[in-house]
Amino acid sequence: MKIQFDSTLNYQQEAIEAIVDIFSGQEKCDSNFTVYSPEFLAKQQNIGFTDIGYGNRLILTEGQILENTQRIQLSNGLKPSTRAEIDRKNLDFTVEMETGTGKTYVYLRSIVELYKKYGFSKHIIVVPSIPIKEGVYKSLQITKEHLRELYDNINYNFFVYDSSKLNEVRDFATNDRLEIMVINIDAFAKSFDNPDDLKKTANIIHRYNDSLGYKPLDLIKNTNPIVFIDEPQTTISTPIRKKAIQSLNPLAIVKYSATHRKDEKINMMYKLDAVDAYEKKLVKQIEVGSVQTEGINNNAYIRLVEVKVSKGFPVAKLELDIFKNGSISRKTVLVKQNEDLEQITDRAEYEGYIIKDIYAVAGNQYIDFTSKDDVIKLGEAIGNVDDKQIKTALIRKTIEEHLNKELVLNPQGIKVLSLFFIDSVGKYRQYDEDGNVANGEYAEIFEKEYLKLIAKPKYASLFGEIKDVEVEANQVHNGYFSIDKKSKKIKDSSTDKNGYVKANKDDEDTFNLIMRDKEMLLSFDSKLRFIFSHSALKEGWDNPNVFQICTLKDAGGSEIRRRQEIGRGLRLCVNQSGERVYGHEVNTLTVMATETYAEFVDNFQKEIEKETGIKFGILEKHSFGNIVVEINDEDTVYLGQEKSEELFKHLISQGYIDVKGKVQDKLKIDLKDETVVIPEEFKEQEHVLNQIINTLKETAGRLEIKNQADKKLVTVNKRILDSPEFRELWEKVKFKTTFSVNFDSESLVKECINAINDRLKITRGKLIYTKASIAINAGGVDATISPNSETTSIKDEVERLPDIVSYLQNETQLTRKSIVAILTGINKLDYFKINPQKFIEGCIDIINEQMNLHIIDGISYKKIGDAEYYEQELFENKELFGYMKSNLKESSKSPYNYVVYDSNVESNLAKEFENSTNISVYAKLPDWFKIDTPLGTYNPDWAIMWKDQDEEKLFFVVESKGSTGLFDLRPKEAGKIKCGKRHFSAIGSKMIVATELADVEDYALSK
């Protein structure tokens, strides 16, 4: 099959025109030069050398180029360049296109257009690495027929620079047709500062060559080429590389990337960023499949997150399972030498893990311990769930997602591919002593899980009659790895500090193979559907039909950036005719992850912001410049930079954005309420106003927080606070108490045994699979979780059982005798071996709950004395805030001008208190009004003064709940209310529970 190209895509045409039209007004012409250098000719005797070279020639003025540039930028909604940014001798332009949107196709067509329109015939494509070089060369090969059809059978030549084939450089210079050279930056940046070195360490391109009569680089310089730089953030990442580019004597430089460095975004001509590409459905929709563990904390888990030097001493950031308040949570802590992890975690499992050395030398960071043999390197962990179970789950879910997509896409003629990146090829392929090939661990897991899944009736339509399922399983997966020339065995590849594969012939051959097999993999004729490849080779993979990506990263392996990983599968898929298929209902890329979908989204957004410079929720002064005002014949009139800046200033004055353009909540709320204030001049034409509002909506994103504009300071109502009636009410409720407890320990032991037998449920650790769709817009990256999740149990070997009696004694304060009585009395002790930590945590919860219930039955409160009370002045000393539309009600009877409520029940009661003629003063008791209880502090809701028609006064406290029955409340909540009632009884007052005013009235009228 052949991949088909669509020449009519608007966004690609816009990107092509954005570069080609810079030279609008340029006449077709070229410059000629003598191919042989004067030095060479002087050495020759009586021999004529008349070869002529052909180069590019620019006749436009700087002013013309600036005018063209600004016109293009304005139409594309970009900040116009200034005169200082356009230098005719150093023309430098930028195009930003998201991965997967056809960047290479765009600049190849731009090259042909520049030749057709202006006669610019010499072009060089500079790339940063082997895989990108091979990818560009492959694109040149597969687009050749398409471009010749599109451009009247145009005759052009392309080649990859090879220092052993310098005749191609000569042809590049002497041919008058279109010539395209692809060259790796390393081929002419090495030893660039000293090209005449005696040891000849410089690239051959810098050395004089007799057959050429020139240094190859000097020959290239004479052509005055237009230089296209692919991935400039890496290609020209150093001063020496930038100097190397200038040594080519370029007529102009055009840089293409999805992730330009901020300082390289010079003269931006076209921008199709991650947000644009996603919203226009030019790339696949992304979903993340998350495999997480739960309930696995039975061993000493330690992960080395970071090592750094602080105040001259090394410190390590560790991830540990820390025991606190009766349960375990995984947290990161900083530790120094000699610190005891058993003390930090409060867990006996960490006994002996005392930090000995923290080694901070870059590339070899590790920690070790005084009493344990473990050495933990940076990124590695010990004590985690068996890594093989995690990897098995990842492989199984990848196969399952793959088969589910095949059910839908196979009938549409779309072949589904899945890509596994691994850090160690030995995990996939093994060799015995005789060199025979055998499956590695991952291949074994794959075939086992694949055979299980295809046996399901659900997938019967995909396979029909398979005679030998094991042969089938062996044929659907294969590995693409580099092969050592001597041993003929596959080997691991490695990357440099930028994440690119280190250049060597073995890896280059592998990239050639990947590119050669690209179309073969897309065809149903090939059974290969699951591909394993080394993570260092990830750049080489850009197959459009990759629908699943799973990275099986080893502990301590290099971190795979999410955007880098996702980029391998973003391209829209093709069918068996090689035609692109559009729409997110077909194009969904599933990325398997071992972090939660929320963490994935958060980190993914941070990477987009860091790598692309996209500022989510930020407007810029030029954001409205490309709004279309009118279209006259062939000319389009835009709002322009000046008016865009006026609108930007207006949005600041309205409080819609801050001075840096960050969207404020006020704009989100006014957009939601359709009350955005826009200057009248922009409202005269409805289509202009609509474009402005749409730009604001796209950038504002979702309204997720309370309206800051509704936030009110709740002030004191002195009239009520100083009134005799409120002082009288406060005298009835202000006093503090102390409590004492008396309970039957035998009865408590019995109740604990019954409750544990009844309610304790212990399961093995779990692997939980969840899936969430990722959406990208100008407001940020969002996730929508799928309702279909899956849970499987983990077989976790416990190295040693913890001292359960000591744990329970420390966390419940019961005697050792009582703890032993409970444990020997229950019928669920066997569950302790299945999941010790969950068993302990469950027992702690139940014992503490039963203790609290018993304590409350035997609790008594006593007034401390007349001198211990809450002073009325506290109402004036503590600030309160609330939100008008969510938790505030105006008040004329309480000591504050607003009542801050926490529920609908409280809101309704406040309204009824205000309307009741029987209630002259009341107070929503502030959070500083606390009653001590064994269950924690308790803050009751209301203090009320009730007057009947005879002016008889009643003073009491009201707790507002959705139900007045204590059995309907949670045990802890009901226990606190019981304590509250006894507290107020001890100070001579009364407390009731009410859901509405009628409950208050019933109590008052019964007195």
Secondary structure as the mmCIF struct_conf table of DSSP 4:
data_model
#
loop_
_struct_conf.conf_type_id
_struct_conf.id
_struct_conf.beg_label_comp_id
_struct_conf.beg_label_asym_id
_struct_conf.beg_label_seq_id
_struct_conf.end_label_comp_id
_struct_conf.end_label_asym_id
_struct_conf.end_label_seq_id
TURN_TY1_P TURN_TY1_P1 SER A 7 THR A 8
HELX_RH_AL_P HELX_RH_AL_P1 ASN A 10 VAL A 20
HELX_RH_3T_P HELX_RH_3T_P1 ASP A 21 PHE A 23
TURN_TY1_P TURN_TY1_P2 SER A 24 GLY A 25
HELX_LH_PP_P HELX_LH_PP_P1 GLN A 26 LYS A 28
STRN STRN1 ASP A 30 THR A 34
BEND BEND1 VAL A 35 TYR A 36
HELX_RH_AL_P HELX_RH_AL_P2 PRO A 38 LYS A 43
BEND BEND2 ASN A 46 ASN A 46
STRN STRN2 ILE A 52 ASN A 56
HELX_RH_AL_P HELX_RH_AL_P3 GLU A 62 SER A 75
TURN_TY1_P TURN_TY1_P3 ASN A 76 GLY A 77
HELX_LH_PP_P HELX_LH_PP_P2 LYS A 79 THR A 82
HELX_RH_3T_P HELX_RH_3T_P2 ARG A 83 GLU A 85
TURN_TY1_P TURN_TY1_P4 ARG A 88 LYS A 89
BEND BEND3 ASN A 90 ASN A 90
STRN STRN3 LEU A 91 MET A 97
TURN_TY1_P TURN_TY1_P5 THR A 99 GLY A 100
BEND BEND4 THR A 101 THR A 101
HELX_RH_AL_P HELX_RH_AL_P4 LYS A 103 TYR A 118
STRN STRN4 LYS A 122 VAL A 127
BEND BEND5 PRO A 128 SER A 129
HELX_RH_AL_P HELX_RH_AL_P5 ILE A 130 LEU A 150
TURN_TY1_P TURN_TY1_P6 TYR A 151 ASN A 153
STRN STRN5 TYR A 156 VAL A 160
TURN_TY1_P TURN_TY1_P7 SER A 163 SER A 164
TURN_TY1_P TURN_TY1_P8 LEU A 166 LEU A 166
HELX_RH_AL_P HELX_RH_AL_P6 ASN A 167 THR A 174
BEND BEND6 ARG A 177 ARG A 177
STRN STRN6 LEU A 178 ASN A 184
TURN_TY1_P TURN_TY1_P9 ILE A 185 ILE A 185
HELX_RH_AL_P HELX_RH_AL_P7 ASP A 186 ALA A 189
TURN_TY1_P TURN_TY1_P10 LYS A 190 ASP A 193
TURN_TY1_P TURN_TY1_P11 PRO A 195 ASP A 196
TURN_TY1_P TURN_TY1_P12 LEU A 198 LYS A 199
BEND BEND7 ALA A 202 ALA A 202
HELX_RH_3T_P HELX_RH_3T_P3 ILE A 204 HIS A 206
BEND BEND8 ARG A 207 ARG A 207
STRN STRN7 ASN A 209 ASN A 209
TURN_TY1_P TURN_TY1_P13 ASP A 210 GLY A 213
STRN STRN8 TYR A 214 TYR A 214
HELX_RH_AL_P HELX_RH_AL_P8 PRO A 216 LYS A 221
TURN_TY1_P TURN_TY1_P14 ASN A 222 THR A 223
STRN STRN9 ILE A 226 ASP A 230
BEND BEND9 GLU A 231 GLU A 231
HELX_RH_AL_P HELX_RH_AL_P9 PRO A 232 THR A 235
TURN_TY1_P TURN_TY1_P15 ILE A 236 ILE A 236
BEND BEND10 THR A 238 THR A 238
HELX_RH_AL_P HELX_RH_AL_P10 PRO A 239 GLN A 246
TURN_TY1_P TURN_TY1_P16 SER A 247 LEU A 248
BEND BEND11 LEU A 251 LEU A 251
STRN STRN10 ALA A 252 SER A 257
BEND BEND12 ALA A 258 THR A 259
HELX_RH_3T_P HELX_RH_3T_P4 LYS A 262 GLU A 264
BEND BEND13 ASN A 267 ASN A 267
STRN STRN11 MET A 268 LEU A 272
HELX_RH_AL_P HELX_RH_AL_P11 ALA A 274 GLU A 279
TURN_TY1_P TURN_TY1_P17 LYS A 280 LYS A 281
BEND BEND14 VAL A 283 VAL A 283
STRN STRN12 GLN A 285 GLU A 294
BEND BEND15 GLY A 295 GLY A 295
BEND BEND16 ASN A 298 ASN A 299
STRN STRN13 ILE A 302 SER A 310
TURN_TY1_P TURN_TY1_P18 LYS A 311 GLY A 312
STRN STRN14 PHE A 313 LYS A 324
TURN_TY1_P TURN_TY1_P19 ASN A 325 GLY A 326
STRN STRN15 SER A 327 VAL A 335
TURN_TY1_P TURN_TY1_P20 GLN A 337 ASN A 338
STRN STRN16 ASP A 340 ASP A 340
HELX_RH_AL_P HELX_RH_AL_P12 LEU A 341 THR A 345
TURN_TY1_P TURN_TY1_P21 ASP A 346 ASP A 346
HELX_RH_3T_P HELX_RH_3T_P5 ALA A 348 TYR A 350
TURN_TY1_P TURN_TY1_P22 GLU A 351 GLY A 352
STRN STRN17 ILE A 354 ILE A 354
STRN STRN18 ILE A 355 TYR A 359
TURN_TY1_P TURN_TY1_P23 ALA A 362 GLY A 363
STRN STRN19 TYR A 366 PHE A 369
BEND BEND17 THR A 370 SER A 371
STRN STRN20 VAL A 375 LYS A 377
TURN_TY1_P TURN_TY1_P24 LEU A 378 GLY A 379
STRN STRN21 ALA A 381 ILE A 382
BEND BEND18 GLY A 383 GLY A 383
HELX_LH_PP_P HELX_LH_PP_P3 ASN A 384 ASN A 384
BEND BEND19 VAL A 385 VAL A 385
HELX_LH_PP_P HELX_LH_PP_P4 ASP A 386 ASP A 386
HELX_RH_AL_P HELX_RH_AL_P13 ASP A 387 LEU A 409
HELX_RH_3T_P HELX_RH_3T_P6 ASN A 410 GLN A 412
TURN_TY1_P TURN_TY1_P25 GLY A 413 GLY A 413
STRN STRN22 LEU A 417 ILE A 422
BEND BEND20 ASP A 423 ASP A 423
HELX_RH_3T_P HELX_RH_3T_P7 VAL A 425 LYS A 427
TURN_TY1_P TURN_TY1_P26 TYR A 428 TYR A 428
STRN STRN23 ARG A 429 TYR A 431
TURN_TY1_P TURN_TY1_P27 GLU A 433 ASP A 434
STRN STRN24 VAL A 437 ASN A 439
HELX_RH_AL_P HELX_RH_AL_P14 GLU A 441 ILE A 454
TURN_TY1_P TURN_TY1_P28 ALA A 455 ALA A 455
BEND BEND21 LYS A 456 LYS A 456
HELX_RH_3T_P HELX_RH_3T_P8 PRO A 457 TYR A 459
HELX_RH_AL_P HELX_RH_AL_P15 ALA A 460 PHE A 463
BEND BEND22 GLU A 465 GLU A 465
BEND BEND23 LYS A 467 LYS A 467
HELX_RH_AL_P HELX_RH_AL_P16 VAL A 469 GLN A 475
BEND BEND24 VAL A 476 VAL A 476
STRN STRN25 HIS A 477 TYR A 480
STRN STRN26 SER A 482 ILE A 483
TURN_TY1_P TURN_TY1_P29 LYS A 485 SER A 487
STRN STRN27 ILE A 490 LYS A 491
STRN STRN28 THR A 495 THR A 495
TURN_TY1_P TURN_TY1_P30 LYS A 497 ASN A 498
BEND BEND25 GLY A 499 GLY A 499
HELX_LH_PP_P HELX_LH_PP_P5 TYR A 500 TYR A 500
STRN STRN29 VAL A 501 VAL A 501
HELX_LH_PP_P HELX_LH_PP_P6 LYS A 502 ALA A 503
HELX_RH_AL_P HELX_RH_AL_P17 LYS A 505 ARG A 516
TURN_TY1_P TURN_TY1_P31 ASP A 517 ASP A 517
HELX_RH_AL_P HELX_RH_AL_P18 LYS A 518 LEU A 522
BEND BEND26 SER A 523 SER A 523
TURN_TY1_P TURN_TY1_P32 PHE A 524 ASP A 525
BEND BEND27 SER A 526 SER A 526
STRN STRN30 PHE A 530 HIS A 534
HELX_RH_3T_P HELX_RH_3T_P9 SER A 535 GLY A 540
TURN_TY1_P TURN_TY1_P33 PRO A 544 ASN A 545
STRN STRN31 VAL A 546 LEU A 552
HELX_LH_PP_P HELX_LH_PP_P7 LYS A 553 ASP A 554
TURN_TY1_P TURN_TY1_P34 ALA A 555 GLY A 556
HELX_LH_PP_P HELX_LH_PP_P8 GLY A 557 ARG A 561
HELX_RH_AL_P HELX_RH_AL_P19 ARG A 562 ILE A 566
HELX_RH_3T_P HELX_RH_3T_P10 GLY A 567 GLY A 569
BEND BEND28 ARG A 571 ARG A 571
HELX_LH_PP_P HELX_LH_PP_P9 LEU A 572 CYS A 573
STRN STRN32 VAL A 574 VAL A 574
TURN_TY1_P TURN_TY1_P35 GLN A 576 SER A 577
BEND BEND29 GLY A 578 GLY A 578
STRN STRN33 ARG A 580 ARG A 580
TURN_TY1_P TURN_TY1_P36 HIS A 584 VAL A 586
STRN STRN34 THR A 588 ALA A 593
BEND BEND30 THR A 594 GLU A 595
HELX_RH_AL_P HELX_RH_AL_P20 TYR A 597 THR A 612
TURN_TY1_P TURN_TY1_P37 PHE A 616 GLY A 617
STRN STRN35 ILE A 618 ILE A 618
TURN_TY1_P TURN_TY1_P38 LYS A 621 ASN A 626
STRN STRN36 VAL A 628 ASN A 632
TURN_TY1_P TURN_TY1_P39 ASP A 633 GLU A 634
STRN STRN37 ASP A 635 TYR A 638
HELX_RH_AL_P HELX_RH_AL_P21 GLY A 640 SER A 653
TURN_TY1_P TURN_TY1_P40 GLN A 654 GLY A 655
BEND BEND31 TYR A 656 TYR A 656
STRN STRN38 ILE A 657 ILE A 657
TURN_TY1_P TURN_TY1_P41 VAL A 659 LYS A 660
STRN STRN39 LYS A 662 VAL A 663
HELX_LH_PP_P HELX_LH_PP_P10 GLN A 664 GLN A 664
HELX_RH_AL_P HELX_RH_AL_P22 ASP A 665 ASP A 673
TURN_TY1_P TURN_TY1_P42 GLU A 674 GLU A 674
HELX_RH_3T_P HELX_RH_3T_P11 GLU A 680 PHE A 682
TURN_TY1_P TURN_TY1_P43 LYS A 683 LYS A 683
BEND BEND32 GLU A 684 GLN A 685
HELX_RH_AL_P HELX_RH_AL_P23 GLU A 686 ALA A 700
BEND BEND33 ILE A 705 ILE A 705
HELX_RH_3T_P HELX_RH_3T_P12 GLN A 708 ASP A 710
STRN STRN40 LYS A 711 VAL A 714
HELX_LH_PP_P HELX_LH_PP_P11 THR A 715 THR A 715
STRN STRN41 VAL A 716 VAL A 716
HELX_RH_AL_P HELX_RH_AL_P24 LYS A 718 LEU A 721
TURN_TY1_P TURN_TY1_P44 ASP A 722 ASP A 722
BEND BEND34 SER A 723 SER A 723
HELX_RH_AL_P HELX_RH_AL_P25 PRO A 724 VAL A 733
STRN STRN42 PHE A 735 PHE A 735
STRN STRN43 THR A 737 VAL A 741
HELX_RH_AL_P HELX_RH_AL_P26 SER A 745 ARG A 759
STRN STRN44 LYS A 766 ASN A 777
TURN_TY1_P TURN_TY1_P45 ALA A 778 GLY A 779
STRN STRN45 GLY A 780 ILE A 785
BEND BEND35 PRO A 787 PRO A 787
STRN STRN46 GLU A 790 SER A 793
BEND BEND36 GLU A 799 ARG A 800
HELX_RH_AL_P HELX_RH_AL_P27 ILE A 804 THR A 812
HELX_RH_AL_P HELX_RH_AL_P28 ARG A 816 GLY A 825
BEND BEND37 ASN A 827 ASN A 827
TURN_TY1_P TURN_TY1_P46 LEU A 829 ASP A 830
HELX_RH_AL_P HELX_RH_AL_P29 TYR A 831 ILE A 834
HELX_RH_AL_P HELX_RH_AL_P30 PRO A 836 ASP A 857
TURN_TY1_P TURN_TY1_P47 GLY A 858 GLY A 858
STRN STRN47 ILE A 859 LYS A 863
TURN_TY1_P TURN_TY1_P48 ASP A 866 ALA A 867
STRN STRN48 TYR A 869 TYR A 869
TURN_TY1_P TURN_TY1_P49 GLN A 872 GLU A 873
HELX_RH_AL_P HELX_RH_AL_P31 LEU A 874 ASN A 877
BEND BEND38 LYS A 878 LYS A 878
STRN STRN49 LEU A 880 TYR A 883
TURN_TY1_P TURN_TY1_P50 MET A 884 ASN A 887
STRN STRN50 LEU A 888 GLU A 890
BEND BEND39 SER A 892 PRO A 895
STRN STRN51 TYR A 896 TYR A 896
BEND BEND40 ASN A 897 ASN A 897
STRN STRN52 TYR A 898 VAL A 900
BEND BEND41 ASP A 902 SER A 903
HELX_RH_AL_P HELX_RH_AL_P32 ASN A 904 ASN A 915
BEND BEND42 THR A 917 ASN A 918
STRN STRN53 ILE A 919 LYS A 924
TURN_TY1_P TURN_TY1_P51 ASP A 927 TRP A 928
STRN STRN54 ILE A 931 ILE A 931
TURN_TY1_P TURN_TY1_P52 PRO A 934 LEU A 935
BEND BEND43 GLY A 936 GLY A 936
STRN STRN55 TYR A 938 TYR A 938
STRN STRN56 TRP A 942 LYS A 947
TURN_TY1_P TURN_TY1_P53 GLN A 949 ASP A 950
STRN STRN57 LYS A 953 SER A 960
BEND BEND44 GLY A 962 GLY A 962
BEND BEND45 THR A 964 THR A 964
HELX_RH_3T_P HELX_RH_3T_P13 LEU A 966 ASP A 968
BEND BEND46 LEU A 969 LEU A 969
HELX_RH_AL_P HELX_RH_AL_P33 PRO A 971 ALA A 986
TURN_TY1_P TURN_TY1_P54 ILE A 987 GLY A 988
STRN STRN58 MET A 991 ALA A 994
BEND BEND47 THR A 995 GLU A 996
HELX_RH_AL_P HELX_RH_AL_P34 LEU A 997 LEU A 1005
TURN_TY1_P TURN_TY1_P55 SER A 1006 SER A 1006
#
